[in-house]
Every structure is written in C-alpha cells, then in structure tokens.
Amino acid sequence: MPFSITFLFWKNLRVGERVEMHQKISRLANIIVEKSKFSSISN
C-alpha cells in the first residue's frame, strides 16, 4: 500500500483504532520478515 494513502487513512482513525491497526501491521510485518528469512534459507 502506498505510504501517502496509508498516512491519510491513518490520520482519520481514532486512537484506539490506530493502536489496533498498528498491532495488526506489526504482526503482519513480522510474518513477512519470517517468511522472507525462511525462503532465503531454503533457497
């Protein structure tokens, strides 16, 4: 997702939603990092 869109979306969220979204994004980022590590090891 382009950062400008994300930023505009982010500004419109309430604080509670923002925290929840941040947790989801960081969890997703961790999964992506783990998968990329795993794929680079297996290749």
Secondary structure by P-SEA (a helix, b strand, c coil): ccaaaaaaaaaaccaaaaaaaaaaaaaaaaaaaaaaaaaaaac
